[in-house]
Amino acid sequence: MLFLALRQMLARKKQSLFILLGIILGTTAYVVISGFMLGFQQFLLDQLVNNMPQVTISAKEQYITKKTVTGNLFPKKTLVKWMTPPSGVRELNYILNPQGWYKKLKNNAEVVAFTPQIQASLLISHDSSSQNVNLIGTVAADQIKVTNIADYMQVGSFAQLKQGGNRIILGSGLAQKLGVTINTAVKLTNQQGESKQFKVVGIFHTGNKATDDTQAYAALTDVQNLEDRSGQITTIAVKVKDPYDAKNLALQWQAFSRDKVESWQQTSANILSVFYVQDVIRYFMVCSILLVSAFGIYNVLNIMINQKRREIAILRAIGYTSSDIIQLFFIQGLLFGLIGGCIGLLLGNLICLYISTLPAVGMVASGKSTMVVAFNISIYIYGIALALGSALFASILPAKAAGKLQPIAIIRSEASA
């Protein structure tokens, strides 16, 4: 049956070629579109998962109500009528019991590393240039374990913050705006107007403009001294074994604490929703292409069956059953899908390899500034499955139609013609 199917396919070379081209183009489009979109998603996920804490514990939030405000401002049993009820959220500027968190995190097998932090909004200046900066005070050895910040150092080493002594590491955009380089002295001024000199010991570049233009790192104790907040921290940054389980862990920890606990999925919900939209668009585009290809297969097989009515009559006359004829055209559809799908996968892979060499400014997640393309094995498995599925689906009706043809009816129609 396989030999007969191949012979019929080769007997109509142009028709077979058109069928194969439709499947090849559809499969190639799927591989290229999926590789490009999933590569972009991997780049963003790398930025979200590895360049920021996977779970962030910050100072607790307290909702302002009539009861809390009345109790704090007026004596007990005082009748107070509010014209406009107080509302909003009052957030403490430090974590009340950090030691309790340290103990819990150290004893949790799901936690890989954590680091205490204090964040401060300051004014940084050099000569006549001044910029607002989000300064993060951290423990350098732990920060390197929690995020990939050390991999993005352009100049200097993040580990130099271990030495303390008013050292600072700036984002590349911030350093450029201030006009500073390594070993340059800058002045940091807090909201109370107090200033201290810091020495630039490193410059990092993540490719995220918002981060590179506004963020800087210093030793935890140095920032605490600058802010006159000895022993206080505002956040605890946590890295866990399974980044995708971070949301469940955050919900568990939030249940027994009044502090605010958020996972990277919660803080980046808007970006993750974009991934869903991209996936819908990707599958819609590919299904549209394969649907057009399937209609092409259906039409060509229908024409082929009409042209091979005499051959079908001969096969039925020498003992081939209706199911044999159906099987014959199903095998042809399977061969079209298999051959076209494999060629499409190869062609799509070659195009993806070429795209991965093209320059892309800002994509530095893997240490290079070229396009990030995904080569997941799942892309190729789904690609060949779609090719086979569309080819077999398009072969159903023509195969059934061929199986219903009766030899005597074909002979009479040929004789009358």
C-alpha positions, 0 to 999 in steps of 0.5 A: 500500500505504501508503494502504491501511495508513493507511485500515485504521489510521484505520478502527479509531481506538480500537484504533490509539490503544491501540497508539500509547499503549503505544509512546508510554509505552514510548519516553517511559519510556526517554528519561526514565529514560535521561536521568536515570540518564546525567545522574547518571553524567555528574555523578559522572564530572565529579567523578571526571575533572575534580576529581581527578588522572586519574593519580596517581604516589605513593611506592613500595610495598615488600613486607615479606618474611623476606629483606628484614627478615633482611638489614636486622636480622642479619649475613650468613649468620646463621641466623634462624628466624621464628616468625611471618614478617613481612609487610605493605607499607612505603611511603616517604613521598616520591618518590625521583626526582621529577625523572625523572618531571618529564622523562618527563611533559614529553616525553609528548604524552598529558600535558596538565599535572601538578603536584607535591604534598605531602600532610600530615595536620595539626591546624587550629585557630581560637580554641577550635575544632580539626579534622583536615585533609588539607592538600595542598601544590601549585603553584597554576598547575599545580593549576588545569590538572590539576583544576577546583578553581578553578571551585569557589571560593566566596570568593577565588581559587585563584591567590592561593596563587602568592604563598606566604607561608603562605596557605591555602584551605579547604573550605566545610565545614571553614571552617564548622566552624572558624568562619572566613572570608576573611582569618582566621588559623588555626594548623596543627600537625604531628605533631611538635607544631610550629605555624605561622600561615596566612592564609585566602585562599579557600574552595571548595565542590565539593559532595562533603562528604568533600572540603569537610569535611576538605581544604585547599590551600596552596603547595607550599613552605609545606607542605614548610617546615611539615613540615620536608621541604624538596624532598620530594613525596609525589605527582604529579597528572597530567591526560591528553588522553583521560581514558578512556585514563588506565588504559592510561597508568598501566599503561605507566608502572608497568611501568618504575617502582617508584613506585605509579601509579594511574589514576582508573578504578583508584581509583574502581572501586567507583563505576564498577561502580555505573554498570554496575548502573544500565545493567542496571536501566535496560535491564531496566525499558525492555525490560519496558515495551516487551515489554508494549507489544509484546504489546498490539500483537500482540493488537490486530493479531490482533483487527484481522485477524479483523475484516478477514477479508472485506477481506483476502479481497477484496484476495486476490481482486482480485490481491493476493498473500500477500506483499502482505498481509504487507507491508500489516500490516508497514507498519502496524506500522512506522507505529505504531512510527514515529509512537508513537516520535516522539511518545514522544521529544518527550514524553520530551524535554519531561519531561527539560527539566522535570526539569532545572529542579528543584532538587538540593542538591549537584549543582554540577558544571555551576555550578548546583544543579539536576538534571543530565539527559543529552540525548545524541543516542544516547538518542533514536536508541536510543529510536526504534530500540526503538520500531520494533523492538518494533512490527515484532517484534509485527507478525510473527506477525499479518502472517504469519497474515494472509498465509496466509488463503485467499479461498475459506476466508474466503468459506465461513466467512462464508457458514456464519456 
